[in-house]
């Protein structure tokens, strides 16, 4: 389920001891996922192209801000759509 990602949510979220990781999908940019582990917080692009799931690491928080991750995820999606159109 999509969540309204905010800097505060990412900053204050911690991985429960019982889980290896938790993930939040952004409500604004549905291909953007933040994965929170005990060690770090990582932004990923997660989407489908031609029925195949694509996952790509975008950057780590806080070195990359949420707004930068959203821009990067949108750019990746645009690049994928352009590649599909050109065949």
N, C-alpha and C positions, 0 to 999 in steps of 0.2 A: 504494500500500500504506500502511496506517495505521502510525503511529509513536507510541510513548509520548512525547508532548511533555513536556518539562521546561524550567524556566527556564534551567538550565545548557545544554541542547541549543540553545535559541534564542539565548542570549547568545554561545555559542562558535561557532555556525555562520556561515560566510562563503560568499558566492557565488563559485564558481570563475571564474577569468578567462575560461574557454571558454564559459560559460553566461550568459544574460541574467538568469536567476533560478532558484531552486530552491524547491520547495514541499514541505511536510510536512503530512499530514492526521493529526489527533489520533486516537489509539486510543480515548480515553475519550468524546469528543464527536465523532462521525464527520463532522459538518457543519462543524467548525472546521478551517481551513487557515491555516498561517502561510506567507507568501511572503517569501523573503529575496532581496533584490537587492543590488547593490553599494552602494546609497544607504541603504536602510532595511529594516525588518522589519515587515510588516503582517499583521494578523489579518483573515481573511475568513470569512463564512458561505458555504458552498457546498453546496447541496442541490437536490432536485427537488420540484416541486409540480405535480400534475396532468400529469406527464411533461415539464414545462418546467424547464430548469436555471435556478436562481436563484443569483446571486452578489452579496454585499453586503459592503462594507468595514465592519469593526467598529471597528478602531483600530490604532494603531501601538505597537510595543514599543520602549522600555520604559515609555512614558507609560501604557500599559494593560498590566496584568499578565496572565499566562496564566490565572489563576483568574478574573479579570474577563472575559476573552475567552470562557472556557467558559460563564460565566453568560449573557453576551450572546448567544452562539450558541444556547444552549438556549431563551432567551426568543424569539428570532426564529423558531425551529422551532415553538414553541408557538403563536405568533401566526399562523403559516402554517396550522397544523393547525386552529386555531379558525376561520380565514377559510374554509377548505375545507368545514368542517362547516356553517357558516351560509350558504354558497353565494354 
